[in-house]
Amino acid sequence: MKLSRRIKQLTRGDGDGWDVFYRARRMITEGLAVTELTIGEHDIRTDPSILRAMNQSARQGHTGYALVPGTDLLRDTVAARVQTRTGVPTTRNNVLITPGGQSALFAAHMAVCDPGDVGLYLDPYYATYPGTIRGAGAIDRTVQTTAKAAFQPDPQQIEAASDGAVSLLINTPNNPTGVVYSRQTLEGLADVCRKRDLWLISDEVYDTQVWDGAHISPRSLPDMADRTLVVGSMSKSHAMTGSRCGWVVGPEKVISYLITLATHTTYGVPGFVQDAAHFALTAGDELENSIASPFRRRRTLAVEILSAQTTVGLVPAQGAMYLMLDVRATGLSGLEFANALLDKRRIAVMPGESFGTAAKGHIRVAMTIEDVRFASALKTICDFAKELADQNAAE
């Protein structure tokens, strides 16, 4: 019995880039003390007020099948939020509620990519991007950004890579780099999409985590609303990673087809989860700010610590819950450095190579532990890098 090429080629047998993370977890299971700065999981849990709303909804009976497109209440809430933040007219007919942002990413590509079409995305990238595009039957094609350009995409390079392409996937604020795409960058990308007739799939799950500059949704740019699919999620903005509640926002016709897709795949999101999401989205800025504030503080700490040394470089940390650190002065790749750091200092980080090739010689640090421990771990990383750099210079 054979398996489909699609399922076997999701990762092309090359692994998923998470080997250091898995090794750190095994060490923890064996009783070793490891400081984890790997995955984007908040160090605080979902706010008790959100859990109370979820519990109340479930106890009141909202535990059966919910409407596949999402409840009218939550779709209206998401639409109003998007319209307020972007100025683009948005109604529930522009919104599909999905089981998390990952499901939304897959649905968006299923909507616009036929088998054999090319789906573009940027390197470095979130680890699931290539498999998501392949899972939709499309051919994944990366366009590299560079550390020299602070990982801002180059529209000319994207246009040069666009033969056969039908879509472009972007992510700002960006995971893994922490970069927020500038208006100039986004306008350049929009120009390419209009010129080359590309769908723009915009992953905006970190839109509430902006420390420097401003988040601009490309759907708000001229003539882009009809060719942009926006992916959003409760996971990062409200520390609801396990609740699995996200959305796609796009043209009504696309959403109508995506509702049909959801009917044949996920069959919706539990009603009590959607009611909790509605509560969270209408609870006000204070709740969202309280969830984002630890990462803002830690970003400030990181800038102070990294400014006091010269070995480790910091990619502009403008948003999201990550730092991208340049460790090339050590003479090691990001993967080699991450493995050595885990072995010698019991600190787990993600190698830049886990997210493609553009961030070779970098590591991604998640700002997801308590402030004092985070500052201590970051200082240890810098000291360890200096030791390795001094050894490299002496050889």
KETORVO-661156 format. One record per residue: x, y, z of N, C-alpha, C in turn; residue in one letter. Coordinates in steps of 0.02 Angstrom, whole numbers, plus 50000, padded with zeros to 5 digits. Layout:
BEGIN
XYZXYZXYZa
...
***
This chain:
BEGIN
500424994050000500005000050000500445006250000m
500305010949956500715016949953500345022849985k
500745027650007500475033850033500525039249980l
500135044549987500145049949938500805053649938s
501005056149881501605060249877501525066549920r
500905069149922500785075249960500965074250034r
500735068850063500845067850135501575066350149i
501915062850102502605061150113503075066950101k
502855071950064503295077450046503155083850085q
502765083350138502635089350178503285092350204l
503745088050227504395090450249504965087750206t
504795084050153505285081250106505795076850141r
505615074250199506065069750235506665073150267g
506665079850267507245083550293507165085450366d
506625083050399506495085150467506125091750467g
505955094050527505555100150531505925105850566d
506585105050576506985110450603506965111150678g
506645106350713506555107050784506985102150825w
507535099750797507945094650830508215097150897d
508455103350900508735105950963508185106251016v
507595108450997507025108751043506875101851071f
506825096851026506665090051049507215087351095y
507845088851078508385086451121508365089751190r
508185096151192508115099551256507565096451298a
507005094751266506455091651302506655084751330r
507045081051291507275074551317507725075451377r
508145080551376508595081951433508185083651495m
507665087551486507225089351542506895083151570i
506655078751525506345072551547506825068251587t
507475068651570507985064851606508195068051671e
507895073751687508025076951752508525082551750g
508765084551691509245089951686508875096651686l
509175101651717508885108451718509085112151654a
508595113651612508715117151549508275123351547v
508575128951528508205135151518507955135251446t
507305135251436507015134851370506845141751343e
507155143451287507005149651251506855147851179l
506435142851170506325139951104505665141951072t
505115139351098504475140251063504105146451088i
503655148951045503275154951060502675153651104g
502795151351163502255149851211502325154551270e
501795158351284501805163151339501995159651404h
502335163351448502485160551514501915162051563d
501395165451540500775166051578500235162051543i
499755159751580499215155851550498635160451528r
498145157651496497555161451476497245164851536t
497065171151528496805175051583496185171651614d
496135171551681495565168351713494885171051690p
494845177451673494205180151651493985176951585s
494455175451542494295172051478494065164951492i
494405161651539494225154751556493535154551588l
493375159651628492705159751658492175160551604r
492305164751554491825165551499491745159051461a
492295155551451492265149051415491865144051455m
491995143851521491655139051564490905140551567n
490735146951573490035148951576489665146951512q
489985148051454489675146251391489565138751386s
490075134851406490005127651403489445125151450a
489425127951510488915125851558488215127851536r
488165133151496487515135251471487315131351408q
487745126651388487535122151335487835123251267g
488315127951260488585129151194489145124151178h
488975117751182489455112351173489305108051113t
488775109551077488605105751017488955108650957g
488745106450897489025109150836488885116650832y
489415120450821489325127650807489275128650732a
489025134450711489005135950640489695135350610l
489755132050553490405130750522490785137150507v
490465142450481490855148550468491085152050531p
490825150150588490925153650650490265156650673g
490205157950737489585160950761489525168050733t
488915170250722488805177050698489125182050746d
489085180650811489355185250861490105186150852l
490475180650845491205181250840491405184050772l
491065181950719491235184650653491115192150651r
490575194550681490445201750684490985205250725d
491195202050780491695205050823492365205650787t
492575200350753493205200550715493155205750659v
492595205850624492505210650570492555217850595a
492235219250651492255226050679492965227850700a
493315223050730493995224250752494445225950692r
494385221950639494805222950580494635229650547v
493995231250542493795237550510494055243550551q
493995243150617494235248650659494985249650652t
495355244150647496085244650646496365246350577r
495995244850524496265245850457495885250950416t
495265252550435494865257050395494545253950334g
494645247350325494365243850268493675241150287v
493145242750249492485240050265492505232450269p
492255229750325492295222550337491665220350373t
491355214950349490765212150381490895204850396t
490405201650428490485194550444490585190350381r
490325192750324490405189050262491115188950236n
491545193150267492255193150251492665188950298n
492335185350345492685181950399492495174550403v
492995170250406492905163150424493295161850488l
492965159050538493295157050600493605150050589i
494215149150610494595142950598494885140250663t
495065133850665495405131050724496135133250727p
496245139550742496915142350748497175145350684g
497735148950691498035152250633498325147350583g
498575141650606498865136750559498325134150511q
497745132650537497195130450495497015135850445s
497035142150466496885147650421497395148250365a
498035147150381498555147350330498435142050277l
498275135950300498145130550253497535132050210f
496995134450241496385135950205496515141350152a
496895146450169497035151850122497395149250060a
497885144950070498245142150013497805137349973h
497385133650006496915129349970496445133449926m
496295139449948495825143649910496125146349846a
496785147549845497075151149788497575147149747v
497795141349772498305137449738498025131049709c
498135129849645498005123449614498635119249615d
498575112549611499175108349606499625110649549p
500265111449565500745113649515500855121149514g
500405125049545500525132249552501105133349600d
501405139249595501955141149640501685145749694v
501835144149757501695148549813502345151449840g
502415157949838503025161249862502985162549937l
503555162349970503605164350040504315166450053y
504435169750109505065173050122505485169150171l
506135169050160506625165750202507005171150240d
507045170850307506805165550352506045165450359p
505795159550377505075158450379504885154350440y
504255154950460503995150550512504005143450486y
504175138750530504355131950508503815128350469a
503175130050478502645126350443502505128950373t
502785134650354502585137750291502685133150230y
503295130250221503375126150160502905120150159p
502805116750216502355111050217501635112950206g
501445118950228500765121350217500635122250142t
501115125250108501035126350036501035119649999i
501485115150017501505108549985500865104650000r
500605105350061499995101850079499405103950037g
499415110250013498885112649968498995110349896a
499545106649884499685104149817500105108649775g
500325114349803500715119149765501465117849774a
501845121349734502575120949737502825126849778i
503185125449831503425130749875504075133649847d
504115140249847504715143549821504895149349868r
505505149149894505715154449941506045160249904t
505985166049934506355171949914506745174249975v
507405174549969507805175950028507805183450045q
507755184850109507905191450136508615190950164t
508885196550185509575196550208509645200150275t
510125197750315510275201150377510505208350365a
510875209350310511125216050293510555220950285k
509995218750258509415223050248508915222350306a
509145219850363508725218850423508125214450406a
508215209850359507705204950339507065208150313f
507115214350289506555217350253506555214450182q
505985212250156505965209250089506125214350035p
506405211949981506565215949923506045214549868d
505595219249853505075218049803505355215949736p
505925218649716506215216749651506405209449649q
506675206849704506845199749706506215195449704q
505685197649736505065193849735504775193749664i
504795199449631504545199549562504955195049517e
505615194949528506045190649487505905183249498a
505635181549556505505174449572504785172449558a
504395176849526503665175949525503395172149464s
503825169749420503575165949363503205159749387d
502585158949366502185153149386501865153849453g
501995159449488501735160249556501025163049554a
500635160949603499955163549610499855166949678v
500325165949724500235168649791500905170549822s
500865175149870501445177149910501225177149982l
501585173550025501445173250096501945177550134l
501695182250174502125186450215501905186150287i
502335188350332502195188150404502515194150437n
502105198850459502345204750494501845206650548t
502075208050610502745206950637502965199750626p
503625198950617503885192850588504145187950640n
503955181750630504265176050664504655172250610n
505315171750616505715171950677506095178450691p
506095183350646506595188650652506405194250701t
505755195150715505535200750756505495207350717g
505585207050651505575213050610504845214850593v
504705221350592504055223850570504165227050501v
503805224750451503895227250384503685234650380y
504095238550348503955245750342503415246950290s
503125252950292502635254850241502935254450171r
503555256650164503885256450099503945249250074q
504135244750119504175237650100503505235050078t
502985236250118502325233650102502035236650038l
502155242950027501925245949964502275242849905e
502925241249913503285237949859503015230949846g
502865227349900502575220649892501885221049858l
501485225949878500825226749848500885228249773a
501375232349755501485233849684501635227449644d
502045223149673502215216849639501595212549633v
501195212149686500595207949684500105210449631c
500025216949625499575219649574499855218449504r
500505219549496500815218949430500825211749406k
500955206949453501025199949435500405195849450r
499865199249469499225196149483499295190549535d
499595192249592499695187549647499185188749702l
498965183449732498615183849796499135185149851w
498975189549897499405190849954499085187650016l
499435182950046499205179850108499615182850165i
499295186450209499635190450260499505187450329s
500025184550358499995181550424500125187150475d
499595189050512499635194750557499485192750629e
499695186750649499515184250715499885188050771v
500415191750754500785195550804500615203050802y
500045204850775499895211850763499825215950827d
499725212750885499675216450948500355217050983t
500875214250952501545214350983502015218350939q
501935224950942502355229550904502705234150953v
503375234050953503765237951002504065244150970w
504145244050904504465249650870504145250250801d
503905256250784503565257050720502825255550727g
502505253650672501785252350673501635246450627a
501135242550648500905237150605500435239850552h
500565238150490500135240050434499885233650401i
499235232850398498965227150362498955228650288s
499255224550246499265226050174498575226150142p
498085223150176497395223550150497145230650148r
497465235050187497245242050190497555246350136s
498025243650098498355247550045497905247949983l
498005252949941497565253949883497505247649839p
496895245949822496735240449777496995233649801d
497075232849866497325226449892496795222349929m
496245225349948495735221649987495465215649948a
495425216349882495145210949841495635205549823d
496275206349842496775201249827497175199149889r
496915200949948497285199350010496855194950055t
497175189750083496875185550134497285186450197l
496955188750250497295190150313497165184450362v
497705182050392497655176750443497745179950512v
497275178550557497315181050625497195175450675g
497325176850738497265171550789497215174550858s
496895170750903496875172650973497495170351011m
497905166250980498445162951016498935167751047s
499195172451008499725176851032499445183051067k
498905185751041498625191951069498315190951137s
498055184851150497685183651212497915177351249h
498515174951232498805169051266498315163251266a
498005162151208497515156751201497765151551151m
498405149751157498705145251108498345138551103t
498145135851160497825129251161497085129451143g
496795135251140496085135751125495935134751051s
496435135851009496385134750937495805138650906r
495895145250904495385149550875495735155050834c
495615154950768495905159850724495395161850671g
495635165150618495185167250565495555168850501w
495175168850447495385171550383494915177350367v
495195182950346494805188650323494975189850250v
494465190350208494585191250136493955193050099g
493995193050033493405194549992492845189650005p
492225192050001491645187850017491635181349976e
491785181749911491765175749869492245170549893k
492855172649912493355167949937493115164750002v
492855168850046492615166250111492055161250100i
491625162450052491075157650039491345150850019s
491865150849979492175144449960492545141250019y
492855145350060493205142750119492725139750170l
492125142350173491615139350216491465132150192i
491425131250126491325124550099491915120050117t
492525122750111493115118850131493075116850204l
492895121450248492845119950319492315114650332a
491775114850295491255109750302491525102750289t
492015102250244492295095750226492945094150263h
493175098550307493795097150343493705098050418t
493715104050442493715105150515493025105050546t
492515106750508491825107450530491765112250590y
492155117550586492055123050633492465122650697g
492315127350741492665128250805492155127750861v
492305124550917491815123950971491515130650991p
490865130651002490515136851018490755140151081g
490905136051133491125139151196491815142351189f
492235139851143492875143051129492755149751094v
492285149751046492125155951010491835161251057q
491415159151103491135163851151491685166851195d
492165162751214492735165351253493145170151211a
493235168651147493605173151103493245179851096a
492575179551089492185185751085492295189851149h
492245186551207492355190151270493045193351270f
493555189651250494245192151253494335198151207a
494055197751147494145203151099493775209451118l
493265208751160492875214651181493045216851253t
493555213751282493735215351351494145221751357a
494385224351300494735230751302495485230151295g
495795235951284496525236151273496925234051335d
496645235051394497015233551455497215226151457e
496755221751438496905214651438497445212951387l
497365215551327497865214151274498545216951293e
498555222851321499185225951341499525221951396n
499135219151442499425215251496499755208851470s
499495206251415499785200151386500405201851345i
500415207651314500985209751273501555212751315a
501385215651372501885219551410502505215651432s
502455209251451503075205751470503585205551413p
503355204851352503815204551295504105211451280f
503705216651291503975223351283504525224651333r
504405222751397504925223651449505555219851431r
505475213651411506055209351398506435211751336r
506085214451289506425217351231506855223151253r
506605227351299507005232951325507605230351363t
507515225151404508075222051439508595219551390l
508365216351337508815213351288509235218751253a
508915224251234509285229551201509825232251247v
509675232951312510175235451360510755230551366e
510595224151372511115219051381511555218451319i
511245218251262511615217351200512015223551181l
511785229351202512155235551188512795235951228s
512845232051281513435232251325513985227551302a
513905224251246514415219651221514445220251144q
514945217051114515045217951042515085211351004t
514975205851036515045199351002514405197250967t
513855197951002513205195650976512825201650948v
512605200950886512225206250854511475205150861g
511095210550863510375210250870510045212850806l
509665208550773509245210850718508705215450749v
508535221050715508045225550745507435221950774p
507365222350841506825218650876506225223250881a
505835223550827505295228350823504625225550845q
504545218850845503905215950864503965208550876g
503405205550896503355198350913503745196750976a
503755190350994504045188351058504735185051050m
505095187150998505735183950983506275189050971y
506895186750981507495190450961507865186150910l
508105189150857508555185650811509255188350824m
509695183950847510365185950867510875183350817l
511345187650800511885185950753512485183350793d
512645176950783513205173950820513765171850773v
513805174950714514305173050665515015174450688r
515095179050735515765180550761516085174550795a
515685169750815515955163650847516265158850797t
516135159950733516375155250682515935149150674g
515375148950710514925143250707514285145050669l
513965139950642513295140850616512815141650674s
512205143750659511705144250712511575137450743g
511555132250702511435125550728511995123250773l
512615124350752513185122350794513185126250859e
513045132650856513035136750917512485134350964f
511885133150937511325131150979511465124451014a
511765119750978511925113351009512465114051062n
512975118251049513495119351098513225122851160a
512775127751149512475131351205512065126651249l
511715122151218511315117351256511765112651295l
512295110251264512745105551297513135108751353d
513385114751342513855117951388513515122451440k
512945125551422512635130351467511915128551484r
511665123151455510975120751468510455126051453r
510565129751399510075134551374509875132351304i
509225131951292508965129651228508685135551189a
508945136451128508705141551081508585138151014v
508275141650968508165138950901508715141350853m
509035136850817509515139050766509165142950711p
509505147950684509215151650628509065147150569g
509465141950561509375137250505508725133250511e
508405133350569507755130050576507215133550535s
507375139750514506885143850479507105145450408f
507525141150380507775142150312508525143150311g
508765146450260509495147350252509715154550262t
509255159350256509455166350259509735168350327a
509515164850380509735166650448510285161950473a
510665158950427511235154850447511715159150489k
511955156250543512395160050587512025164350637g
511365163350642510945166850690510595161750735h
510335164150790509895160150832509265164250848i
508715160650858508105163950880507995162650954r
507895167950992507785167451064507065169651078v
506685165351109506005167051130506025170451198a
505685176151204505695180051266505145177551312m
505165171251330504585167951360504715165251430t
505195168051465505285166351536505315172751577i
505235172051641505195177751688505805182351679e
505705188851690506195193951672506895192651699d
506965191151763507635190351793507985184251762v
507625178851754507915172851722508085174251649r
507655178051616507785179551546508425183751539f
508495188951581509095193151578509715189051592a
509685184651641510255180451659510435175851601s
509945172751570510075168251515510385171951456a
510135177951442510395181751386511115183851398l
511285185751459511975187451476512425181251468k
512165175451488512555169351480512685167851407t
512175168851365512265167851293512805172351266i
512805178751286513305183451263514005181551287c
514065179551350514715177451377514965171251341d
514525166451329514715160351295514935161851223f
514585166351191514775168251122515455171551121a
515605175751171516255179051173516815173851183k
516695168951226517195163751236517345160251169e
516825158551133516915155051070517245159551018l
517045165951017517345170650969518085171550983a
518265172151047518975172851066519375166651044d
519075160751054519405154651032519485154550957q
518965156750922518985156750849519525161650824n
519595167350858520095172250837520805169850850a
520885165750902521545163350921521785157650877a
521335154450841521525148650801521815150750733e
***
